[in-house]
């Protein structure tokens, strides 16, 4: 007995695409639900001061990044606005506010995005320290779309897709994205490779090739025992009729 051929389940494909879209929107909602905007002056120091000194080089790198990309990772504050995590980012924002006031006002017209955690840092010192440690060790799951959008902004600002170590004055796109999103350079490279043009010649339309492809699809549907695919096969037959009216492609 011949094995039944697999059928083309259009409903399943549509459900899968819908599920992926819904999952991405749910992720965006989860990320944004605890965010609010605060004026820089309303983001208060940590009770007891910073646990570690700020690294000037890291602050300057953040200044350069924020000027191009904005604030990728919001600051984290307690319910009263005391800083829980993001000391380097806050210092970078302060320097931008002083040195680039017009750009600061353009990027943050209504305030700084912050994630609010419902604790009192002064009374819950242990919880506050745990939140700071968790943010420094965990990574937000940025989507590939977000990373590629950031790559386009950086390329516009002069960052290059370089191979090997950057020369003096060169800005490495891969290295900067790895620092911003806290991913490995290998992972960033794979994302960039997927979005880069492959250098292939743009294919030209061939009626003969199109007819052969549609005939193949039509035969697969005809061999299927799924009655719901009948209308699809009918549409393919109409398409074949139109394709056969086209003049042949040039040899």
Protein Blocks (a to p, Z undefined) as FASTA:
>chain_A
ZZddddddfklmmmmmmmmmmmmmmmmmmmmmmgccddfklmccdehiafbdcdfklmmm
mmmmmmmnopfbacdddfkopafbhplmmmmmmmmmmmmmmlmmmmmmnbccdddddddf
klmmmlmmmmmmmmmmpccdddfklmmmmmmmmmmnopacdehjddehiacfklmmmmmn
opafklmmmmmmmmpcehiacddddfklmmmmmmmmmmmmmmpccfklmmmmmmmmmmmm
mmmmpccddZZ
